[in-house]
Amino acid sequence: MKVLTHIARFIVGALFIFSGFIKLNDPLGFSYKLQEYFSAEVLGLEFLSPYALLISIILVVVEVLLGIALLVGFRKKITLWLLFAMIVFFTFLTFYSAYFNKVTDCGCFGDAIPLVPWESFAKDVILLVLILFLIINQKHIKPLFSKLINASLVFISFLGCMFFGMHVLEHLPWLDFRAYKVGSNIAEGMVVPEGAPEATFEYQWTFLVDGKEEVITTDGGYPEVDGTYVSYEVVQTSEGYEPPVHDFTIERDGRDYTTTYLEKENLIVIIAYNLLNTEAQGYYNIRNITEEAIRKGYNVIGLSSSAQDAADTFVQENRLPFKFFFTDETVLKTIVRANPGIVSMHKGTILQKLHYNDAEDLRLVPQENSKPEMDFALKYELDSIAYLDQKYRKLMYLPEGPERTAQAKKAGVAPEELQGFLWQQQELLDSINLQRIERVLTTSGYPGKSIVGEPTNTAAWYVIQHSNKIDTYLDIIKEAGAKGELPMRLVAMMEDRHLSQQDLPQVYGTQGVNYGSGDFMWPVKNPEEVNTIRAQAGFTQTIEEYAQALFGDDFQYKVITLEDALAIKQGKLTPSDIK
């Protein structure tokens, strides 16, 4: 019994130390797991969620200390009963998770050794038996050292645990066992190997046969049963292969940019899984390091699960030189244990991960496309102007419904008056924006991409495009386009608008109009060559495709002479009159 007691003592103590240390290495990760247990779907203890991090630290420190106390034989009676209480609690959690299929991974060993609920429950039952065995045979447990030395070892271990826990919270976990660790390639982690097992399902059909319900199971086909159909249920019979990286996407404005950014060289990603509770003090370091990264030629984006409007407002308020894209919150929590955190990538491979406290440790090497002349003060002003330029315009296109009604209520006007109110507010902003842009244009010239980067280099263009000053600044816009400071397709759109406003034929076919009698494309100077001209300016659509994008898939582009267009404008003809 003495030998068995020592073996059980070593196993229990070592497992508690190992389990506690793994979780202490990543207390944020363990707190996320506790929040999952506290959720309404599991234990219904949501009131504990705000304290999950504190509870996680207390639990893992106690877990480590109990393991050490057992190994050195410090206060064996209280140590054994505390171990018993803790393992009973953990056994209940793992059984509950396994039986009701509530939490798929207990988090017992963090991400180092993922266990399914029944494996976790089995492990806890074995530990429970071993601890009961130790309680029964505790007379064989002798202290390894004197009482003072044992107490000192436990106290030093406590200080070490607290120091280590605080260190990883203020920086990042010392050991990273996740699929997004440094050196991993995200794109490769998403690949499902050829021949990997697929998930299988069965369909359980319920029919009423001779007055009794009968369940027929198939692999998907509708069963031939002489009865009345009631319902069916799909049941997963086996799990398929799940790649290490899943649910990772980069989205914005309804578009998927995942592949685009996973193929980027020299990419810096700022991760803030939720901007409502992100650490505001971290963005001073973030702003400084991202400005330096952009100057040295790096691409910089942010990832957050917050709504796009909230993210854009956050960028404006904190004067950040990048915009946020959407990614699932759980994925972002998995990538980096900081809010905000910094990830450096090259073609999808993670090179470096940093807590915001360590932003200055980000390794940046000047690239060929470095922008040493970037003026961030001007960039932030232009970003603010661009934000205001679209503030009310995007609300004008809200469809009839609850959201439009809510906007009208917020504005204090009737729903039918909302459009006019929004135009009034936008025209006021446009007037202010125009004054700010004219000051920039007259003092510094056009603020192009070498000075303010992309897409900020389009801010001045949008303000002029929405004003009555196109004639005044068109030459400056053309010069910026010729120098590559502004996309030529934008120059083309402004030139076309200017020409159409002068009742002259447009060059690139970018202006569609409606004078109340129907949609049509304003006449083009060289209709036979317009698609070639459009391609040279950077347009990817033909004029026919562009017209359908403007007016709908049913619209058929027709070449209209200037005389006919002016007649339509004067109400003498309609577009349908033109054959």
Salt bridges, closest charged atoms under 4 A:
ASP26 OD2 - ARG337 NH2 2.89
GLU36 OE1 - LYS33 NZ 3.23
GLU63 OE1 - LYS23 NZ 3.10
ASP111 OD2 - ARG337 NH2 3.41
ASP124 OD1 - LYS123 NZ 2.83
ASP176 OD1 - ARG178 NE 3.14
ASP176 OD2 - LYS353 NZ 2.76
GLU242 OE1 - HIS246 NE2 3.64
ASP253 OD2 - ARG252 NE 3.79
GLU265 OE2 - LYS347 NZ 3.57
GLU292 OE2 - LYS296 NZ 2.90
ASP309 OD1 - LYS394 NZ 3.41
ASP312 OD1 - ARG252 NH2 3.15
GLU329 OE2 - LYS333 NZ 3.21
ASP358 OD2 - HIS171 ND1 2.83
GLU381 OE2 - ARG436 NE 3.81
GLU381 OE2 - ARG439 NH2 2.46
ASP383 OD2 - LYS379 NZ 3.40
ASP389 OD1 - ARG393 NH1 3.47
ASP389 OD1 - HIS466 ND1 3.08
GLU400 OE2 - ARG404 NE 3.67
ASP430 OD2 - ARG393 NH2 2.59
GLU438 OE2 - LYS469 NZ 2.91
ASP471 OD1 - HIS498 NE2 3.52
GLU479 OE2 - LYS483 NZ 3.08
GLU495 OE2 - LYS478 NZ 3.93
ASP503 OD1 - LYS569 NZ 2.79
